[in-house]
Amino acid sequence: MINENAKKIDEILRLSGEKKRFGRIRFVFKFIERYLLERLAYFSPINNFRVFCYKNMDVKIGHGVFIGNYVIFDRIFPGKISIGDDTSIGDRCIITAHANIPSNSPLRLVYPRMVRETNIGKGVWIMPNCVIAPGAKIGDYSVIATGSVVTKDVPDLCLAAGVPARVVKKLEIPKNI
């Protein structure tokens, strides 16, 4: 069991460019820290405190961002997630930067661990219960409809909806704003 966990940690260290020497220990402490920060944010009724916790997990968060209750960010690679200024993320969303099969399934050979940058632009509105998959890029001033699963890029000024999410409407920002 310990040897299997060490192999998984070594794989994560390799993907993040970290050296093995003391890397495992640093990773374990950093993971525990991120877990505790996530739990604090998860149960906090105060947006500014949630944003503070997620920033300290290494998520790149711009100014004026609102993060709803019970949002989950990738704990292994949070530094691969960026959120632009004035973006709003609804309750119970999941935003990831990596995907893997943690069991010893032979599917791991077909679907190896994937790590990708996940970028959310400025002024974006992500409604509740959305999932943002690793590598997705959401353009500035776009809207992601409730319950959508974003697996591919969404251009600027678009409304995307569905599972998987697809662009259903182009948006225009009124000139008098």
N, C-alpha and C positions, 0 to 999 in steps of 0.2 A: 504494500500500500504506500509506504513512504517512498520507495523507489519509483513507483508510478507517478506520484505527485511531483517528485524531483524532476522527472522527465518532462512533465507538463510545464513546470516552471522554467526549465532550461529552454524549451521551445519558445515560451513567451519572451525570455531574455534575448534569445537569438533574434526574434522578430523586432524587438525594441532596440536592438543594438547594444544592449547591456552586457558587460562581461560577467562570466560565471563567478569569479572570485568575489565573494561577499554579495554577489548579485541576488542569490536566493534569499539571503537574510533580509536585504533591503526590500526585495519584492514582497516578502511576507509581511513586513511591518507596514509598507506602503499600502498593501491590500487591506490590512486591518484598519488602517487610518481612513482609507476611502470608504470602507464599509460603515464605520462609525459615523463619518460625516454624512453619508447617504441616509442612514437611519435618523440622524438629527434633522436633516432637511425634510425627510419623508413625513415626519410627524409635526413639523413646525407650521403654525398657522400664519407666519409672517414671511411675506415674499422676500424682503431684503435679507433675512437670515438664510432662507433656502438658497438664494443666489450666492451668498457668502460661502455656504457649505460646498456648493457645486464648484465654485471657483477654486476653492481649496482642494478639491478632488482633482484639479488640473483641467477642468472643462474651460475652454476659452469662451467667455461670455462678455458681450458688449454692454454699453450703457443703456439704462432704461428697459432692461429685459424683465418680463414677468414670467415666472415659472410656477405653474399650478401645483396643487397638492398631488402627492403620490407619483411623481414623475421619477422614472428610473433611467439613469445614464450608465453607460458602459463602465464597469469598475476596473477592468483590466487595462484598457487603453483610453481613458477619458481625455487625454491630451490630444487625441485625434478628432475630437468633436469641437466645432466652433459655431457660435451663435452670434449673429449680427445685432447691432443696436436696435432698440425699440421693437424687438420680437416678443410675441406672446405665445407661450406653450401651455396648452390646456391640461387639465387634470388627467392623471393615469396614462401619460404617454411613455413610450419606451424609445430611447435614442441610443443606437449602438454604433460601434466602430469596428467590431470584430464578430466573427461567427465561427463556431467550431462544434464538433460532436465530442462531448466530454467522456462518453463511455468508450469501451474498447471495441465498438462495432467495426466491422470491416468497411463500413461506409466511410470511415475516416480516410481511407486510401483514395476514395472517389472525391470526397469533399474535405480537403485539408483545411486547417485553420486559415481564415482569411482576415486580414487587417486592412482597413481602408479609411481614408479621411472622410468624415461626414460633416458637411458644411450647410448651415442654415443661414440664409441671407438676412439683410436688415429689413425691419418692418414686416416680417412674416407673421402670419397668424396660423398656428397649428391648433386645431380644435381638439377636444378631449378624446382619449382612447386611440390615439394614432401610434403607429410604429414606424420609425425611421430606420431603415436597414443600413448596414455598413456601406460606405461609398456613395450614398445618395447626396445630391446637392440640390438644395431648394433655393431658387432664385429670389432676389429682392422683391418685397411687396406681394408675395404669393400667399395663397390660402390653401390649407390642407383640410379637407372636410372631415367631420367626426368619423372615427373608426377606420380611417384609411391606412393602408400599408404602403409606404413609399419605398420602392425598390430601385427606382431609376430617377434620373435628374428631372427636376421640375423647373422650367424656365421662369424668368422674371414675370411678374404681373399675370399670374395664372391661378385659376382655381382647379385643384386636383382632387379627385375623389375616387373611392373604390378600393377593391382588393384584387389585384394590385392597383395602386393609384394611377390614374391617367388624367391628363388635362381635359377638362370638360368645358372650360370657358376662359377666354382671354379677359383680363380686367383692365380698367382704365381708372386712373386717379384723377378726380376732378381738378381742373386748373386753378380754382379759387382757394385751394388749401395751402 
